[in-house]
Amino acid sequence: MPNIAKRLGLTANVVYRYVSSREELLVLLAETAWGPARRPWTPARVDGGPRAAWTRAMIGRCEAHPWLPDLPLRGAPATPNLLGWTEVLLGALTGAGLSTAESLGCALLLDGYARRTASARGDVRESSAALTRSATVTRFLQPLPHEHGCPILASMMSRDAYDDEVGEDDVDFGLTGSWTASRSWSPAARTTAERAAATAGASLTALPWTRASPAVRGNARRGR
C-alpha cells in the first residue's frame, strides 16, 4: 500500500481512508478492469452462439489486462460488474436443459477456460523461447520424442503440427468440447441416453438366443 500511495503522490494514510487492505484494493481493481458486461453479439452473428461470444469477451478482457487471470479467486462473483457478467452467461444458458447447479457449473467451466486461455496466450507472447528456436535446434529436437517413447508427439513435430501458439482454432475446439461435455450431463441428455439404452435392451431381448435358458444365454455371451 505505501508503494501505491507513493506512485499516486499520496500518503499511505490517505489511501487507507478509501481502502482498508490490499485484498480490498485488488477487488476494486478487478471490478474496474472487468467493466460492465455488454451484449454486442447475437447467436446469428457469432460462431458458437452467445456462450462462445461471452467466453471470447472474457478472454479479451483478460488480454487487455494481463494481470486479471493472476488475481486470486475468493469465491463466487459478488461485485456488480462480475455479477453482470454471470447474469449474461446464465441468460445464454437458458433453454439448454441444464439445472440451476449445472448452469452454474457450466459458468465456472467457461470462466476458467477463458482465464486459462488468456493466461497461456500471454505467457507464450512474452516468452523469448520462440525467438531462439532456430532451424538447427528444431532438427535436433525432432528425433528425441521418438527415441524416448513418444511416437505421437514425434509424428506431430515432423509435420509442424506441434507449436506454441494458442490460435483461434484451439479456442473453438475447447469451447465446443466444453459445451458438449456440459450438455452430456444435462437431465435431458441423460434421459435420452437412458431411453436409448432401454430401447437397445428391448431389441436384445427379441433375439433368438435371449429366449433360451440362462445357461445357454451365458454361454452365448461368452462366445461358446
C-alpha positions as CSV (number, residue, x, y, z in Angstrom):
1,M,0.0,0.0,0.0
2,P,2.8,2.5,0.8
3,N,4.3,1.9,-2.7
4,I,0.9,2.5,-4.4
5,A,0.4,5.7,-2.3
6,K,3.8,6.9,-3.4
7,R,3.1,6.4,-7.1
8,L,-0.2,8.3,-6.7
9,G,1.6,11.1,-4.9
10,L,-0.3,10.5,-1.7
11,T,0.5,9.3,1.8
12,A,-0.5,5.8,3.0
13,N,-2.9,7.3,5.5
14,V,-4.9,9.0,2.7
15,V,-5.1,5.7,0.7
16,Y,-6.3,3.8,3.8
17,R,-9.2,6.3,4.1
18,Y,-10.7,4.7,0.9
19,V,-9.4,1.0,1.1
20,S,-8.8,-0.9,4.2
21,S,-6.4,-3.6,2.9
22,R,-4.5,-4.9,-0.1
23,E,-7.2,-7.5,-0.7
24,E,-9.9,-4.9,-0.9
25,L,-7.8,-2.9,-3.4
26,L,-7.4,-6.0,-5.6
27,V,-11.2,-6.5,-5.6
28,L,-11.7,-2.9,-6.7
29,L,-9.0,-3.1,-9.4
30,A,-10.6,-6.3,-10.8
31,E,-14.1,-4.8,-10.7
32,T,-12.9,-1.8,-12.7
33,A,-10.9,-3.9,-15.2
34,W,-13.7,-6.3,-16.0
35,G,-16.1,-3.4,-16.6
36,P,-19.8,-3.8,-17.2
37,A,-21.0,-6.8,-19.2
38,R,-22.0,-5.8,-22.7
39,R,-24.1,-7.8,-25.2
40,P,-22.7,-6.7,-28.7
41,W,-23.5,-10.2,-30.1
42,T,-26.3,-12.3,-31.2
43,P,-26.3,-16.0,-31.9
44,A,-26.7,-15.4,-35.6
45,R,-23.6,-13.2,-35.8
46,V,-21.2,-15.1,-33.7
47,D,-19.8,-18.6,-34.3
48,G,-20.8,-20.8,-31.4
49,G,-23.6,-18.6,-30.2
50,P,-23.8,-16.3,-27.2
51,R,-21.9,-18.7,-24.9
52,A,-18.8,-18.6,-27.2
53,A,-19.2,-14.9,-27.6
54,W,-19.3,-14.5,-23.8
55,T,-16.1,-16.6,-23.4
56,R,-14.3,-14.7,-26.1
57,A,-15.3,-11.4,-24.4
58,M,-13.8,-12.7,-21.2
59,I,-10.6,-13.7,-23.0
60,G,-10.5,-10.2,-24.5
61,R,-10.8,-8.5,-21.1
62,C,-8.0,-10.8,-19.7
63,E,-5.8,-9.9,-22.7
64,A,-6.4,-6.2,-22.2
65,H,-5.4,-6.6,-18.5
66,P,-3.0,-9.5,-18.4
67,W,-2.8,-9.4,-14.6
68,L,-6.5,-10.3,-14.3
69,P,-6.1,-14.1,-14.5
70,D,-3.4,-13.9,-11.8
71,L,-5.7,-12.5,-9.2
72,P,-6.8,-15.0,-6.6
73,L,-10.4,-16.1,-6.7
74,R,-12.1,-15.6,-3.3
75,G,-15.4,-17.3,-4.2
76,A,-18.4,-16.8,-6.4
77,P,-18.8,-13.4,-8.1
78,A,-20.1,-10.8,-5.7
79,T,-19.2,-7.4,-7.2
80,P,-21.7,-5.6,-9.5
81,N,-19.7,-6.0,-12.8
82,L,-18.9,-9.7,-12.3
83,L,-22.5,-10.4,-11.3
84,G,-23.5,-8.7,-14.5
85,W,-21.1,-11.0,-16.5
86,T,-22.5,-14.0,-14.7
87,E,-26.1,-12.9,-15.4
88,V,-25.4,-12.6,-19.1
89,L,-23.9,-16.1,-19.3
90,L,-26.7,-17.6,-17.3
91,G,-29.2,-16.0,-19.7
92,A,-27.3,-17.5,-22.6
93,L,-27.6,-20.9,-21.0
94,T,-31.4,-20.6,-20.5
95,G,-33.3,-23.2,-22.5
96,A,-30.3,-25.6,-22.7
97,G,-31.9,-28.1,-20.4
98,L,-29.5,-27.6,-17.5
99,S,-30.5,-27.4,-13.9
100,T,-29.5,-24.4,-11.8
101,A,-26.5,-26.2,-10.3
102,E,-25.4,-27.4,-13.8
103,S,-25.8,-23.9,-15.3
104,L,-23.5,-22.5,-12.5
105,G,-21.1,-25.4,-13.1
106,C,-21.0,-24.6,-16.8
107,A,-20.4,-20.9,-16.0
108,L,-17.5,-21.9,-13.8
109,L,-16.1,-24.1,-16.5
110,L,-16.3,-21.4,-19.2
111,D,-14.9,-18.7,-16.8
112,G,-11.9,-20.9,-16.0
113,Y,-11.4,-21.7,-19.7
114,A,-11.3,-18.0,-20.6
115,R,-8.9,-17.1,-17.9
116,R,-6.5,-20.0,-18.6
117,T,-6.6,-19.4,-22.4
118,A,-5.7,-15.7,-21.9
119,S,-3.0,-16.6,-19.4
120,A,-1.5,-19.2,-21.8
121,R,-1.5,-16.8,-24.7
122,G,0.1,-14.1,-22.6
123,D,2.8,-16.5,-21.4
124,V,3.7,-17.6,-24.9
125,R,3.6,-14.0,-26.2
126,E,6.0,-12.8,-23.5
127,S,8.3,-15.8,-23.8
128,S,11.6,-15.4,-25.7
129,A,12.0,-19.1,-26.2
130,A,10.3,-18.9,-29.7
131,L,13.0,-16.4,-30.8
132,T,15.8,-18.8,-30.0
133,R,14.2,-21.8,-31.7
134,S,16.4,-21.9,-34.8
135,A,16.1,-24.5,-37.6
136,T,19.2,-26.3,-36.2
137,V,17.6,-26.6,-32.8
138,T,14.4,-27.8,-34.3
139,R,16.2,-30.5,-36.2
140,F,18.0,-31.6,-33.1
141,L,14.8,-31.8,-31.1
142,Q,12.6,-33.7,-33.6
143,P,14.0,-37.2,-33.1
144,L,14.1,-37.0,-29.3
145,P,10.4,-37.7,-28.6
146,H,10.5,-40.9,-30.8
147,E,13.7,-42.1,-29.0
148,H,12.1,-41.6,-25.6
149,G,8.9,-43.5,-26.4
150,C,6.7,-40.6,-27.6
151,P,5.8,-41.6,-31.2
152,I,2.6,-39.5,-31.4
153,L,4.5,-36.3,-30.5
154,A,7.3,-37.2,-32.8
155,S,4.8,-37.5,-35.7
156,M,3.3,-34.1,-34.8
157,M,6.7,-32.4,-34.7
158,S,7.7,-33.9,-38.0
159,R,4.6,-32.3,-39.6
160,D,5.0,-29.0,-37.8
161,A,1.7,-29.7,-36.0
162,Y,3.2,-29.1,-32.6
163,D,3.7,-25.5,-31.9
164,D,3.4,-22.8,-29.2
165,E,0.6,-20.7,-30.5
166,V,-2.8,-20.8,-28.9
167,G,-4.8,-20.0,-32.0
168,E,-8.5,-19.4,-32.7
169,D,-8.9,-23.0,-33.8
170,D,-7.7,-24.1,-30.4
171,V,-10.2,-21.8,-28.7
172,D,-13.0,-23.1,-30.9
173,F,-12.1,-26.7,-30.2
174,G,-12.0,-26.0,-26.4
175,L,-15.4,-24.2,-26.5
176,T,-17.0,-27.0,-28.5
177,G,-15.6,-29.7,-26.2
178,S,-16.6,-27.8,-23.0
179,W,-20.2,-27.3,-24.2
180,T,-20.6,-30.9,-25.5
181,A,-19.4,-32.2,-22.2
182,S,-21.7,-30.0,-20.2
183,R,-24.7,-30.9,-22.4
184,S,-23.9,-34.6,-22.0
185,W,-24.6,-34.3,-18.2
186,S,-27.9,-32.4,-18.5
187,P,-31.1,-34.2,-17.4
188,A,-32.4,-34.1,-21.0
189,A,-29.3,-35.8,-22.3
190,R,-29.3,-38.4,-19.6
191,T,-33.0,-39.1,-20.2
192,T,-32.3,-39.6,-23.9
193,A,-29.3,-41.9,-23.2
194,E,-31.4,-43.9,-20.8
195,R,-34.2,-44.3,-23.4
196,A,-31.6,-45.3,-26.0
197,A,-30.2,-47.9,-23.6
198,A,-33.7,-49.2,-22.8
199,T,-34.5,-49.5,-26.5
200,A,-31.3,-51.3,-27.1
201,G,-32.1,-53.7,-24.2
202,A,-35.6,-54.3,-25.7
203,S,-34.1,-55.1,-29.0
204,L,-31.7,-57.6,-27.5
205,T,-34.5,-59.5,-25.7
206,A,-36.1,-60.1,-29.1
207,L,-33.0,-62.0,-30.4
208,P,-33.5,-65.8,-30.5
209,W,-30.7,-66.6,-28.1
210,T,-32.2,-64.4,-25.4
211,R,-35.2,-66.7,-25.2
212,A,-33.0,-69.7,-24.3
213,S,-32.2,-70.9,-20.8
214,P,-29.9,-68.8,-18.6
215,A,-27.1,-71.2,-19.1
216,V,-27.4,-71.0,-22.9
217,R,-27.6,-67.2,-22.8
218,G,-24.5,-67.1,-20.6
219,N,-22.5,-69.4,-23.0
220,A,-23.6,-67.2,-25.9
221,R,-22.4,-64.1,-24.2
222,R,-19.0,-65.8,-23.7
223,G,-18.9,-66.9,-27.3
224,R,-19.2,-70.6,-26.6
